[in-house]
Amino acid sequence: MTYAYATAQRLVTVGDSQHGEFRYAYDQLGNRTASTGPGQQTMESAFDWAGSLVAATLLHEPGHLAD
């Protein structure tokens, strides 16, 4: 397993030789706004001003909503 961190010790990638790479994106407040798995399936999240999750959308491919 490999791990990569960005500023503020935010986990941005996890690599696994059997399962591939998982990538994570964050907003300026540190909320995880996107998680992408090896198959390019992405979960996008939106948060309100208080940091509460207000929406989560599963995408099959970048930019395409899941059925």
Buried (B, 14 or more C-beta within 10 A) or exposed (E): EEEEEEEEEEBBBBBEEEEEEBBBBBEEEEBBBBBBEEEEBBBBBEBEEEEEEEEEEEBEEEEEEEE
